[in-house]
């Protein structure tokens, strides 16, 4: 039990400062499950810091100023396409895509952080935040973190839905 506590303390935290339109909406803080999904958690962490420089797409590997391009109330909020901004792009720190790491964790509660993909082994930079339990996603998307502060901001984002005029811009 003590050992698991140490692992929990070692989990990295990152944050997004969110804007809705031009107005600041607040900060969302994530805890990453690097003890369960080290490659996936490191990909997200590094994309939050921008420390890896330019990717193969010749764009910065960085979430800063990227948009939440898909918001479905009572389901999820998706973002992370910093190459095209519309959900058709993105890139991981390991190259364009990387393999599914594991499906050990379940989509059994709101505010989980999970990888968006286009099928098996197609993880890049896109992610989503659940707003309800989503068990139908188990075995298809890797859960690698959760929201630990700013659930009120997530709810504000969810309330807007996908609206081209008010897409969320991330500040990391």
N, C-alpha and C positions, 0 to 999 in steps of 0.2 A: 504494500500500500504506500509506503514512504517513497519507494522507487517511482511509482506512477505519478506521485505528487511532484517529484523532481522533473519528470518529463513534461508535465503540464506547465510548470514554471518556465521551462526552456522554450516554450512555443513562441515564435516571433509574433509581433503585432505590427500592423500597418494601418494606414487610414486613408480615406478620401475626404476631401472637403468638397461638398456638392453645391452646385448652383442649379436652380430651376429658372430657366430663362436667364436673366441677368442678376437675379436676386440670390444671395447666399441662402442655402437651406440648412446648412449645418454639417457636422462631421460624422462619418460612419467609420468605426474602428473594427478591424477584423483580427481574430486570432487564427493563426495558420497551424494546421495539424501536421507539422513537419516530422513528427514521430510516426505517423501512419502513412503519409504520402510525401516523402521528402523531395522528390523531383518536382511534383506538381506544386507543392508549397513554395519551393525555391523559385520556380518559374514566376509565380505570382508576386512574390516578395521583390525579386529583381526588377520586374516590370513596374512595380510601385516606386522603386528608387531611381530607375533609369540608368543604373550603373553599368549596364552591358554595352552602351553606345548604340551604334547603328546595326540594324539587322540585315539580312539578305535582301530585303525589300528596299534597302537604302533609306529607311525611315528609323527614327529613334525607337528603341525598344523601351517604351515608356507610356504609361497610362495617362500622364498629365495631358489635360485638355481633350481627352477622348470623350465620347458620348455614350449614353445609355440609349441604344438604338431600338430596343424592344422591351416594352413594359406591358405585361398582361396582368391586370388586377386579379387578385385571388389565385395567383400562380407564381410569377417570377419577374425579376428585373434583369435584363441581359445587357452587357456592355463588353468592352475590351477590344473592339476592332479599331485599333489606332492607325491602321494602314489605309483603310477605305472609309471607315466611319458609318457604314450602313449594314454591317452584319455579314458581309461577304469576304472580309479580309481578316488580318491579324497574323501574328507570328510569335512563336515561342523563343525563349532564349537558347534553345537547343537546335534551332533551325526553324523551318516553317511549321512543322508539326512534330509531335512526339506521341509515343505509345501510351495507352491507358496504363496507369500505374497499378491500380487495384480498385475494387469496388467494396472494400471492407466496411465503409460507413454508409448508413442509410439516409435517405431524404425523409426523415421521420418527424421533422419539426420545421417551423418557419425560421428564417434568418440564417440558413446554411449557405455556404459559399461552395459552388460546384463548377466543374468545367463544362462549358458548352462545346459541342462537337458536331461533326457532320456524319458520324458513324464511328465504328470501332477504330481506335488508334489514330484519331484525327484531332488531337488536342493542340491548340495554338495559344492564343492570348485571350480568347473570349471566355467569359465566365457568366454565371448568373447567381442571383441571390433569391432563395425561395421566400415566398411570403406566406405559404401554407405548407403542411406536409405534402410531399409529392412521391408516394411510394412507387408509382409507375415509372419513375426515372431510375430506380435502383437497378444496378447491373449494367447501366448504359452511360452514366455520367459519374465522374469521380468527385465525391465530397472531400474537400481539403481544408475547410475552415468554417468559421461562423462569425456573425456579427456579435460583438461583445459590448458595444456602445453605439448609440445612434439609431436604435430601432425606430424612434419617432421620425427620423429623417427618411429611413427606408419607407415608412408608411406614407410620408409626404410624396415621395417619388412614385410610389404605387398609385396614389390617388390621381396623379396627373395622367397616367397611362402613356401610350405611345402617341405623342402629339408633336408633329414636326416643328411647331413654333416654340415648344417648351422642352426640347430635349435636354437632358441633364449633362452638364459639362463637369468633368472630374478635375479636381485639383488634388494632387497627391503629395 
